[in-house]
Amino acid sequence: MIPQLSKHDLTFPSPHNANEDGIVAWGGDLNPSRLVRAYQNGIFPWYSKGDPIIWWSVHPRLIMELDDFKLSRSLKKSMKKFEYKFDSNFTEVMKSCSNVPRNNQNGTWIQDDIIEAYSVLHGMGIAHSIESYLDGELVGGLYGLVIGKVFCGESMFSKVNDASKSAYAILVKHLKEWGYDFIDCQVPTDHLKSLGAKEVSRKDFLDRLKNVYVEKVEHIWVIDKNI
């Protein structure tokens, strides 16, 4: 039986005890403290409209080693046409991600309550967006959370070819410069694998996360400025 979380208790069951689908628990709420604790333990929320909150720790897990990112010649050329910003338009990035059609999904999991909760984390300096602009228009980007030395990627969108991949490349570049360890990509996808991400076991991921989330990277994210 999948454990139910209480709204008055922020603790989670061990992610090592997730069921075969990767579900750790259900219920609770999107309190900022609960969300941070979830990510510190390798757990994230993912659920459909009308369903209770479902908390996951999937196996296998997809991660991006920063040195493994594949910057193709064509992408490097394409990157030159965009301007980039961090944290200039966080909520709009989330809304744009929510409008991206997903294979085998009916609607989006990035609902209003998710946007509201992660916008609070953004205001706390925990969640960040990386944005691509073309002629002053937001055309691509991604968002995620910083947990210690890990960037936990959540979702990305692109209205112009290579706009999201270019933003991802900019993110990787800066994370390397700032001393981050890796990017948590969560659920394996062919798209991120094509960029260099790899699958690891849940145990290996959780062991790795335990060693790096307690360490912090001392830097200031560049806010609302061209990068």
C-alpha positions as CSV (number, residue, x, y, z in Angstrom):
1,M,0.0,0.0,0.0
2,I,1.3,3.4,-0.9
3,P,1.8,5.7,2.1
4,Q,-0.4,8.8,2.5
5,L,1.2,12.0,3.7
6,S,-0.3,14.2,6.3
7,K,-0.5,17.9,5.8
8,H,0.9,18.4,9.3
9,D,3.9,16.2,8.9
10,L,6.7,17.1,6.4
11,T,8.6,13.8,6.6
12,F,8.6,11.4,3.7
13,P,8.9,7.6,3.6
14,S,12.3,6.4,2.3
15,P,12.6,6.7,-1.5
16,H,14.4,3.4,-1.4
17,N,11.0,1.9,-0.6
18,A,9.2,3.3,-3.7
19,N,7.0,0.9,-5.5
20,E,7.9,-0.7,-8.9
21,D,6.5,2.4,-10.7
22,G,8.6,4.8,-8.6
23,I,5.8,6.1,-6.4
24,V,6.9,7.0,-2.8
25,A,3.7,8.4,-1.4
26,W,0.6,10.5,-2.1
27,G,-1.2,13.4,-0.5
28,G,0.2,16.2,1.6
29,D,0.6,19.6,0.0
30,L,3.0,21.8,-1.9
31,N,4.3,23.7,1.1
32,P,7.7,25.2,0.2
33,S,9.4,23.3,3.1
34,R,7.9,20.0,2.0
35,L,9.0,20.6,-1.6
36,V,12.6,21.4,-0.6
37,R,12.7,18.3,1.7
38,A,11.3,16.2,-1.1
39,Y,14.1,17.3,-3.6
40,Q,16.7,16.9,-0.9
41,N,15.6,13.2,-0.7
42,G,15.4,12.6,-4.4
43,I,11.6,12.9,-4.5
44,F,9.5,15.1,-6.8
45,P,5.7,15.7,-7.3
46,W,4.1,14.6,-10.6
47,Y,0.3,14.2,-11.0
48,S,-2.6,15.0,-13.2
49,K,-5.4,17.5,-12.8
50,G,-8.0,16.2,-10.3
51,D,-5.7,13.6,-8.8
52,P,-4.0,13.8,-5.4
53,I,-0.4,14.9,-5.3
54,I,1.8,11.9,-6.1
55,W,5.4,11.8,-5.0
56,W,8.0,10.0,-7.1
57,S,11.6,8.6,-7.0
58,V,11.9,6.8,-10.3
59,H,14.2,3.9,-11.3
60,P,16.2,4.3,-13.4
61,R,17.0,8.0,-12.9
62,L,18.3,10.3,-15.6
63,I,21.2,12.6,-14.8
64,M,23.4,14.9,-16.9
65,E,27.1,14.9,-16.0
66,L,28.1,18.5,-16.9
67,D,31.2,17.3,-18.8
68,D,29.0,14.9,-20.8
69,F,26.8,17.5,-22.5
70,K,27.0,17.2,-26.2
71,L,27.3,20.6,-27.9
72,S,27.0,19.8,-31.6
73,R,28.4,22.1,-34.2
74,S,24.9,22.9,-35.5
75,L,23.7,23.8,-31.9
76,K,26.7,26.0,-31.3
77,K,26.0,27.9,-34.4
78,S,22.3,28.2,-33.6
79,M,23.0,29.5,-30.1
80,K,24.4,32.7,-31.6
81,K,21.0,34.0,-32.7
82,F,19.5,34.1,-29.2
83,E,19.9,36.3,-26.2
84,Y,19.8,34.7,-22.7
85,K,18.7,35.7,-19.3
86,F,18.4,34.0,-15.9
87,D,15.2,34.6,-13.7
88,S,13.8,37.4,-15.8
89,N,10.5,35.7,-16.5
90,F,10.2,32.7,-14.3
91,T,6.4,32.3,-14.1
92,E,6.0,32.8,-17.9
93,V,8.6,30.0,-18.5
94,M,6.5,27.7,-16.3
95,K,3.3,28.7,-18.2
96,S,5.0,28.1,-21.5
97,C,6.2,24.7,-20.3
98,S,2.7,23.8,-19.3
99,N,1.5,24.3,-22.9
100,V,3.9,21.9,-24.5
101,P,2.2,18.8,-25.8
102,R,3.6,15.6,-24.1
103,N,3.5,12.1,-25.6
104,N,1.1,9.8,-23.8
105,Q,-0.1,12.5,-21.5
106,N,-3.6,14.0,-21.4
107,G,-3.1,17.6,-20.5
108,T,-0.3,18.9,-18.3
109,W,1.0,18.2,-14.8
110,I,2.2,21.9,-14.6
111,Q,-1.1,23.1,-13.2
112,D,-1.9,26.4,-11.5
113,D,-1.1,25.0,-8.0
114,I,2.3,23.8,-9.3
115,I,3.1,27.2,-10.9
116,E,2.1,29.0,-7.7
117,A,4.2,26.8,-5.5
118,Y,7.3,26.9,-7.6
119,S,7.0,30.7,-8.0
120,V,7.2,30.9,-4.2
121,L,10.4,28.8,-4.4
122,H,11.6,31.2,-7.1
123,G,11.0,34.1,-4.8
124,M,13.1,32.3,-2.1
125,G,16.0,32.0,-4.5
126,I,15.6,28.2,-4.8
127,A,13.9,27.8,-8.2
128,H,15.4,29.4,-11.3
129,S,14.7,29.9,-15.0
130,I,17.0,30.1,-18.0
131,E,15.4,31.9,-20.9
132,S,16.1,32.3,-24.7
133,Y,15.0,35.5,-26.4
134,L,14.8,36.3,-30.1
135,D,14.1,39.9,-31.1
136,G,13.1,40.6,-27.5
137,E,10.5,37.8,-27.4
138,L,10.7,34.8,-25.0
139,V,11.0,31.8,-27.4
140,G,12.4,29.1,-25.2
141,G,13.8,28.1,-21.8
142,L,13.6,25.8,-18.8
143,Y,13.3,25.9,-15.1
144,G,14.4,23.9,-12.1
145,L,15.5,24.0,-8.5
146,V,18.9,24.3,-6.8
147,I,19.5,21.7,-4.1
148,G,23.1,22.1,-2.8
149,K,25.4,21.4,-5.8
150,V,22.6,19.9,-7.9
151,F,20.3,21.6,-10.4
152,C,17.0,19.7,-10.5
153,G,15.6,20.3,-14.0
154,E,11.8,20.3,-14.2
155,S,10.7,21.2,-17.7
156,M,11.6,23.0,-20.9
157,F,9.8,24.6,-23.9
158,S,10.7,25.9,-27.3
159,K,8.8,28.1,-29.7
160,V,11.7,28.3,-32.1
161,N,14.1,25.6,-33.2
162,D,16.9,25.0,-30.7
163,A,15.7,27.7,-28.3
164,S,15.4,25.3,-25.3
165,K,18.5,23.3,-26.2
166,S,20.4,26.6,-26.4
167,A,19.2,27.6,-23.0
168,Y,20.2,24.2,-21.7
169,A,23.7,24.7,-23.1
170,I,24.0,28.1,-21.4
171,L,22.8,26.5,-18.1
172,V,25.5,23.7,-18.4
173,K,28.2,26.3,-19.1
174,H,27.4,28.4,-16.0
175,L,26.8,25.4,-13.7
176,K,30.3,24.2,-14.6
177,E,31.8,27.6,-13.9
178,W,29.9,27.9,-10.6
179,G,31.1,24.5,-9.3
180,Y,27.9,22.4,-9.6
181,D,28.0,18.6,-9.7
182,F,25.3,17.4,-12.1
183,I,21.8,18.0,-13.3
184,D,18.9,15.8,-12.2
185,C,16.8,15.1,-15.3
186,Q,14.4,12.9,-13.4
187,V,12.5,10.6,-15.9
188,P,14.5,9.2,-18.8
189,T,13.7,10.8,-22.2
190,D,15.3,10.2,-25.6
191,H,15.7,13.9,-26.1
192,L,17.9,14.4,-23.1
193,K,19.8,11.2,-23.7
194,S,20.7,12.7,-27.2
195,L,22.2,15.6,-25.4
196,G,24.4,13.4,-23.2
197,A,22.3,12.5,-20.2
198,K,22.6,8.9,-18.8
199,E,20.5,6.5,-16.7
200,V,21.6,5.5,-13.2
201,S,20.0,3.3,-10.6
202,R,17.8,4.9,-7.9
203,K,20.3,3.7,-5.3
204,D,23.3,5.3,-7.1
205,F,21.4,8.5,-7.6
206,L,20.3,8.8,-4.0
207,D,23.8,8.0,-2.8
208,R,25.2,10.7,-5.1
209,L,22.6,13.2,-4.0
210,K,23.3,12.6,-0.3
211,N,26.9,13.4,-0.8
212,V,26.4,16.7,-2.7
213,Y,23.1,18.3,-1.5
214,V,24.6,19.3,1.8
215,E,27.3,21.3,0.0
216,K,26.4,24.7,-1.3
217,V,27.7,26.6,-4.2
218,E,28.5,30.2,-3.3
219,H,27.5,32.4,-6.2
220,I,24.8,34.9,-7.1
221,W,22.5,34.0,-10.0
222,V,22.5,36.7,-12.7
223,I,19.1,38.3,-12.5
224,D,17.3,39.9,-15.5
225,K,20.5,40.6,-17.5
226,N,21.8,39.5,-20.8
227,I,24.2,36.7,-20.4
